[in-house]
């Protein structure tokens, strides 16, 4: 699995971006959000139980990610048409403010090293800086949903370019290594 310090792979995928007729799909690639922070998160498959809870939670925080110049992008191995059907079917997914990328050839999940033995994406998240370098990665068991607020907290910490202690939150003091070494 790719991790901190690795370059996020190049990709070109179709995404479900809307339920509006004629505006449902868009091509998105590794340069679409060039120069921005990106939050990529993968879920195993559509029409499941844990996945929509996470997707909806990322959706509710999209504005906060945008305030930090970060674009949220979700994906699974399902096609854009399956994403569209799921969005139409599930009330919490209808108005998602971020693209649902269709990695139907499983190229992105393979390049990231998150495809499981059954051919599904592992429940993974990657925080990628404006230079396309992975700054944070995490995978949970398929039965355990992620906490998008924690991903936002990690993004805040990364964007300080400072040393951030355990449980640090935006607005908290960062660590001053020089002062700590001198005993201040």
Secondary structure, 3 states (H helix, E strand, C coil): CCCCCCECCCCEEEEECCCCCCCCEEEEECCCCCCCEEEEEECCCCCCCHHHHHHHHHHHCHHHHHHCCEEEEEEECCCHHHHHHHHHHCCCCCCCCCEEEECCCCHHHHHHCCECCCCCECEEEEEECCCCEEEEEEEECCCCCCCHHHHHHHHHHHHHCCECCCCCCCCCCCECHHHHHHCC
